[in-house]
Amino acid sequence: MCESINFLKDARVEPSKQIKMVAQYTEGKVHTYYLNVIVDHEEKWTLEEYFCDIFDACFPSNFRENQCR
């Protein structure tokens, strides 16, 4: 995520194109989620919402709790 954000800043990608740019480099569950949920309404999403949603969709709900142990 941090690398994506840094790339978008360095490349000066317009906010309206940021999700599409990041999604080009995804695969597996993340890319499937992007195609099924986000792509048709991409203009309504922020980059932060995109990252949060794909995290929640691709990891178990207790993932963060387990990482803190």
Backbone as CSV, one residue per row, in Angstrom:
resi,resn,N_x,N_y,N_z,CA_x,CA_y,CA_z,C_x,C_y,C_z
1,MET,0.819,-1.176,0.000,0.000,0.000,0.000,0.872,1.252,0.000
2,CYS,1.863,1.294,0.866,2.736,2.465,0.946,3.479,2.685,-0.371
3,GLU,3.938,1.604,-0.972,4.630,1.732,-2.256,3.695,2.276,-3.329
4,SER,2.455,1.841,-3.304,1.470,2.339,-4.272,1.236,3.828,-4.094
5,ILE,1.061,4.245,-2.862,0.819,5.660,-2.582,2.024,6.500,-2.992
6,ASN,3.215,6.028,-2.675,4.421,6.756,-3.071,4.539,6.863,-4.582
7,PHE,4.256,5.775,-5.282,4.297,5.801,-6.738,3.308,6.820,-7.298
8,LEU,2.084,6.799,-6.789,1.052,7.711,-7.276,1.451,9.168,-7.049
9,LYS,2.063,9.446,-5.912,2.528,10.807,-5.627,3.668,11.194,-6.554
10,ASP,4.661,10.311,-6.661,5.824,10.600,-7.503,5.440,10.789,-8.969
11,ALA,4.489,9.986,-9.423,4.051,10.054,-10.825,2.991,11.135,-11.041
12,ARG,2.555,11.749,-9.955,1.535,12.802,-10.009,0.271,12.332,-10.753
13,VAL,-0.177,11.143,-10.373,-1.385,10.572,-10.971,-2.597,11.297,-10.398
14,GLU,-3.478,11.723,-11.263,-4.699,12.413,-10.840,-5.528,11.492,-9.942
15,PRO,-6.154,12.048,-8.906,-6.966,11.225,-8.006,-8.009,10.378,-8.731
16,SER,-8.578,10.887,-9.777,-9.616,10.133,-10.498,-9.061,8.908,-11.221
17,LYS,-7.747,8.829,-11.361,-7.128,7.695,-12.069,-6.307,6.789,-11.157
18,GLN,-6.238,7.133,-9.882,-5.360,6.400,-8.975,-5.769,4.952,-8.749
19,ILE,-7.037,4.699,-8.538,-7.482,3.319,-8.282,-7.238,2.447,-9.505
20,LYS,-7.554,2.964,-10.663,-7.327,2.205,-11.906,-5.846,1.881,-12.067
21,MET,-4.986,2.831,-11.757,-3.545,2.627,-11.872,-3.068,1.540,-10.913
22,VAL,-3.498,1.599,-9.664,-3.096,0.605,-8.671,-3.647,-0.773,-9.033
23,ALA,-4.884,-0.814,-9.486,-5.536,-2.092,-9.801,-4.834,-2.845,-10.929
24,GLN,-4.134,-2.142,-11.779,-3.398,-2.797,-12.876,-2.354,-3.776,-12.345
25,TYR,-1.889,-3.537,-11.128,-0.813,-4.344,-10.568,-1.306,-5.332,-9.515
26,THR,-2.618,-5.577,-9.489,-3.171,-6.542,-8.538,-3.450,-7.857,-9.238
27,GLU,-3.640,-8.878,-8.433,-4.002,-10.193,-8.968,-4.754,-10.969,-7.895
28,GLY,-5.239,-12.113,-8.254,-5.932,-12.979,-7.298,-7.196,-12.364,-6.733
29,LYS,-7.398,-12.554,-5.420,-8.610,-12.076,-4.755,-8.796,-10.574,-4.904
30,VAL,-7.711,-9.829,-4.801,-7.803,-8.365,-4.876,-8.300,-7.938,-6.251
31,HIS,-7.740,-8.525,-7.289,-8.153,-8.144,-8.644,-9.591,-8.584,-8.929
32,THR,-9.948,-9.750,-8.467,-11.326,-10.228,-8.636,-12.302,-9.298,-7.932
33,TYR,-11.964,-8.891,-6.721,-12.815,-7.955,-5.976,-12.935,-6.631,-6.720
34,TYR,-11.834,-6.143,-7.222,-11.848,-4.897,-7.999,-12.800,-5.021,-9.190
35,LEU,-12.689,-6.102,-9.929,-13.531,-6.291,-11.118,-15.006,-6.471,-10.769
36,ASN,-15.288,-7.170,-9.675,-16.679,-7.464,-9.316,-17.382,-6.347,-8.558
37,VAL,-16.639,-5.549,-7.806,-17.268,-4.578,-6.915,-16.951,-3.127,-7.279
38,ILE,-15.725,-2.856,-7.621,-15.280,-1.472,-7.720,-15.328,-0.894,-9.131
39,VAL,-14.949,-1.657,-10.107,-14.713,-1.104,-11.447,-15.902,-0.342,-12.029
40,ASP,-17.105,-0.776,-11.799,-18.279,-0.118,-12.383,-18.625,1.210,-11.721
41,HIS,-18.109,1.436,-10.515,-18.409,2.677,-9.781,-17.124,3.303,-9.248
42,GLU,-16.064,3.130,-9.982,-14.743,3.567,-9.552,-14.687,5.049,-9.166
43,GLU,-15.437,5.870,-9.872,-15.399,7.316,-9.625,-15.953,7.692,-8.253
44,LYS,-16.704,6.796,-7.625,-17.289,7.070,-6.315,-16.364,6.676,-5.164
45,TRP,-15.268,6.005,-5.474,-14.363,5.501,-4.457,-13.180,6.436,-4.263
46,THR,-12.722,6.531,-3.003,-11.451,7.185,-2.730,-10.387,6.094,-2.643
47,LEU,-9.151,6.489,-2.739,-8.072,5.511,-2.635,-8.071,4.843,-1.260
48,GLU,-8.337,5.620,-0.227,-8.386,5.069,1.132,-9.505,4.035,1.260
49,GLU,-10.676,4.338,0.726,-11.795,3.387,0.761,-11.436,2.107,0.004
50,TYR,-10.782,2.278,-1.132,-10.354,1.131,-1.942,-9.443,0.212,-1.125
51,PHE,-8.403,0.776,-0.519,-7.472,-0.046,0.260,-8.171,-0.714,1.445
52,CYS,-9.004,0.009,2.144,-9.724,-0.574,3.294,-10.653,-1.695,2.859
53,ASP,-11.367,-1.471,1.785,-12.326,-2.476,1.323,-11.652,-3.746,0.823
54,ILE,-10.589,-3.606,0.053,-9.931,-4.825,-0.431,-9.272,-5.576,0.723
55,PHE,-8.789,-4.849,1.714,-8.226,-5.510,2.891,-9.308,-6.331,3.582
56,ASP,-10.458,-5.694,3.835,-11.558,-6.385,4.516,-12.092,-7.559,3.702
57,ALA,-12.091,-7.422,2.389,-12.625,-8.483,1.527,-11.669,-9.666,1.382
58,CYS,-10.395,-9.416,1.526,-9.418,-10.459,1.229,-8.795,-11.132,2.446
59,PHE,-9.019,-10.564,3.627,-8.466,-11.156,4.837,-9.596,-11.479,5.809
60,PRO,-9.420,-12.493,6.644,-10.450,-12.830,7.634,-10.682,-11.648,8.587
61,SER,-11.872,-11.567,9.140,-12.234,-10.440,9.998,-11.344,-10.325,11.239
62,ASN,-10.754,-11.414,11.686,-9.893,-11.380,12.875,-8.406,-11.286,12.519
63,PHE,-8.082,-10.983,11.304,-6.684,-10.944,10.851,-5.856,-9.954,11.665
64,ARG,-6.365,-8.738,11.840,-5.614,-7.711,12.577,-5.381,-8.135,14.028
65,GLU,-6.405,-8.719,14.638,-6.269,-9.188,16.022,-5.172,-10.225,16.146
66,ASN,-5.129,-11.147,15.207,-4.121,-12.211,15.229,-2.714,-11.669,14.995
67,GLN,-2.577,-10.591,14.245,-1.273,-9.999,13.978,-0.711,-9.315,15.217
68,CYS,-1.572,-8.846,16.084,-1.138,-8.122,17.286,-0.691,-9.046,18.402
69,ARG,-0.947,-10.300,18.283,-0.589,-11.269,19.349,0.845,-11.639,19.303
